[in-house]
Amino acid sequence: MFHNECFANVKDPEFLKRIVVEHEKGTPAVIMHCAMHCYRAGTDDWFKLCGITSPGHGKHYAYTAKTVGDHPVLRGLPKEWALPKRGALSLRHDLADGHAARRGHA
């Protein structure tokens, strides 16, 4: 399942649990950009799924995204590419049990 939603104001833990439980059953997840700092429902369920806690975005500036892992979801993507100034890197606090596949570098 590809998560590219922006639901930071969703506070209902039961709504969140219905999403997380499908991944606990084995459905793979690709979590993109804003989705990693969504679902602030008063639990760590979403952040455990993401493998990261992220409070939001940093400043908008140009940066380069680089592949740092090897995963089938990356097939066909370039090893790195430049993103324009309107891009925003997501701030991260930690990377727990998740595995980063791409990273942005200023």
N, C-alpha and C positions, 0 to 999 in steps of 0.2 A: 504494500500500500504506500502510495506517495503522499506524504503530508506536506502541503504548502499553504496551510491555513494560517490565519492570524486571529486567534481567539484568546487574547490575553485577559479579556474580561469575563471569560466563562469561569464561574466560581462553583459550579455544581459538581461535587465529587462523584455522584452517581453517573452523571453524563460522561465524565472523564473515564470512569471505570469501565463503561461499556466499550470505549475505544481501546483502552489498554488491554483488556482481557482478550481481545482478538489476537493481539501480538503475543501475549503470554501463551496462547494456544499454538503459536508457531508461524503466524502470518508475518512475513518480513516487513520491515519499515524502512523507507528512505525519508529522512526528515530534512526539509529544505528551509533555510533562511529563517524567516519569522516564526515558523512552526516550533523551533526549538525553545522559544520563550513564551509559549502559549500556556493555557490551562493552569492558571494560578488558583487552584481549587482548594488550597490549604493542605495538600498532601504532596509527597515527593513522587507520586506514581508516574507522572508524565516525564519528570526529569530523570528518573531511573530508566525509563524506556529510551529516552534520548541518550543517556550516558553522559549528560552534561547539564549543568545549570547555567542559564544565561539570563541576565537581567534586562537585556535589550540590545539596541544598536549603538555603535560608536559613531564618530563623525563620518560624513560623506566625503570620500576622496578616492582617487583612482588607486587601484591595487591589482595585483596579479594573483589569480587562483592557480594553485599547483596540486597535482595529484600526489598524494602521500601514501597511498595504499593500492592494493590490487584487488579489485572486486568486479564481478560480472556487470554490475550496474554502470560501471565506468566505460564499458566497451564502446568504442567509437568517439569518445571525447578526447580532445587534445591533452597532452601532458600538462600544459599550462596555457592560460589566456589572460589577456588584460581586460579589466573591467573599468568603465568610465567613472568619472567623479560622482555621478549620481548613485553609485553603488554604496552600500553601507556594510561594513563588517559587523557581525554579531559579536558582542562581548561574551567571553566565557569565563566561568569560575573554575570549573574542573571537568575533566574527562574521566569518568568512572570506568565502567565496564564496556563502554562503547568503543568503536574503532573509527577514527576519522579516515575518510576516503579522499577528501579535498580540503585544502586550507587556503585562506586568503592571506597574502603578505603585502604589506605596504611598501 
